[in-house]
Amino acid sequence: MIKCDVLVVGAGIVGLSTAYHLKMLNPKLNVIVVEKKSSPGQGETGKAPGGFRLDVWTSKTNLALGRSSIMFYKHLQEDLKIDLGMKWVGYLFMMDNELYEAAKPVLKKMDSMNVKYRICSREDLAKHLNVKVDVGDEEAKSMNLRNIDVGLMFPNAGYWRQENMVKFYEAEFTRMGGKILYNTSVNRIITGPRVEFNIPGEPHIWQDVIAKGAQTDKGVIEASEVVVAASGWANQILDPIGIDCHFKPKKRQVFIVKANTDPLRRVMFAEGFNELNAAPFLFIYVRGESWLWMKPDIGELAFWIGCSDHLGRAYGILEDDPPAEENFYNYGIYQVLIKYFPQFTNIRPSNSHAGYYDISIDGLPIVHKESNITVVGGTSGNGLSKADALGRITAAACLNMKYAELYDGERFRVDSLSITNRNVDKEIFIF
């Protein structure tokens, strides 16, 4: 039987960040990470499009988590020369005048928080990005598509290689003596009385119930503390022991299109937006909270494309490795995409994949402790941008600390992200 001080379930970016910061806080802790996949970051982390944003927020909570995390990763890349593949191409949101007017209160809030952005005219967008700003044909009208009148360009954002990020945490955690058990699935969390009296049917209502460890497909692991960082799979682990994690998984899909024509390369390599002379991470408004997004990856010479859908898309994990849906691209994304970028006409994806976002009750992360079980999740598609801060906060929660110190020196009250003492301000810029 294996014994440890802390058992971390999940070797995604947040789980590994938590394990790393546990060892940083207390190098003597015996910390074990279990992961059902054969390598790190193969779940939600590996399926994400890989975007990051330092300050593209209106919530002070999100700003604190995002800013400190991105500054830490910038330190790794620029000062310690650890290649995370960070490309500061920026985020560019394209919309019509009506939506821009509706967004002005959001921009006013951002101004008060010193968020950097600039306004791009429709003429500049058409010239530099080769985007079609007028989409007024009958088909476009029937799809409720809007012209592009304004672009909001946020420079402190971009994309990176999340596989490089998890490798950093994995290497540093194991260097400090941490252990990771891959190809190991948690079947259930083992609970029992804190103090055992060997009475039949324990624990009873008068006994303090704690986690004793986990039953895995490789045997039992005993632990004094358990951290569940299993993203969308957390419900499957926690529901059987009566813990509501207050976030649910929802499927998201990515389609990859090679930039193998001159017109597509002229979209990808766009001047005037950043020092790389590359197109920014692009967002085109569709409807409601749905934006078609496109990451022009200049390293892979490929576009990563997707669009979040809400009403009609079920919550829940239907299968561990869900396929991307061909019709979602053909009759959804593609039909919108070619209205704005006709360069994609008759060009099919070379690859695709799907994963799950763990969507919280308010779109902000959750770090909650019940007994000796700490739950982290609800990153709602922004886990990469907040992973280092969440690792610090989760590690502090696990060790019963009141505050966590973020990379930029801010002291963050740990229970602010909990359920019982939640103290977060609403994010109004949701996409």
Number of C-alpha atoms within 10 A of each C-alpha: 7 10 15 17 15 25 26 25 29 32 31 31 31 30 31 31 26 31 32 27 22 26 20 16 13 11 15 13 16 17 25 24 24 22 24 19 17 12 17 24 25 21 25 22 25 19 20 22 23 21 23 26 24 24 27 22 23 23 20 15 20 24 20 20 26 27 23 25 27 26 15 16 21 17 14 16 15 12 9 10 10 15 16 21 15 21 21 21 26 25 28 26 23 25 22 19 15 11 15 18 11 10 14 11 12 16 19 13 16 19 13 9 15 10 19 13 19 11 12 17 15 20 14 14 21 14 13 16 21 19 20 18 21 17 16 14 10 9 12 17 11 9 12 11 21 22 19 25 19 23 24 18 22 24 22 19 24 22 25 20 16 23 18 16 25 25 17 19 24 25 13 18 26 16 11 14 15 21 18 24 18 16 13 19 19 19 15 18 20 16 15 16 18 14 12 11 10 9 8 7 6 16 19 12 8 8 14 13 18 20 21 21 25 23 16 16 13 13 14 19 20 20 22 15 21 28 25 24 26 24 29 27 21 25 22 14 19 17 12 11 13 9 15 13 25 17 26 22 24 21 22 22 23 26 24 20 20 19 22 11 11 10 14 21 19 17 20 23 20 19 16 14 22 15 10 15 14 24 27 30 25 21 23 23 21 19 13 9 12 16 20 21 26 23 24 28 23 17 8 10 16 21 23 22 24 24 23 17 19 13 5 6 11 12 17 16 18 11 8 11 14 15 14 18 14 12 10 15 22 13 10 14 18 22 16 19 19 17 22 21 18 17 21 18 12 8 14 14 19 10 12 19 17 19 26 27 25 29 24 19 14 15 19 23 26 26 26 25 22 14 13 20 24 22 28 28 30 27 24 22 22 22 29 26 26 25 26 29 29 32 27 27 31 35 29 23 26 24 16 12 14 14 17 22 16 21 19 14 9 13 14 20 16 26 23 19 22 21 16 11 11 14 14 16 13 14 17 14 15 10 15
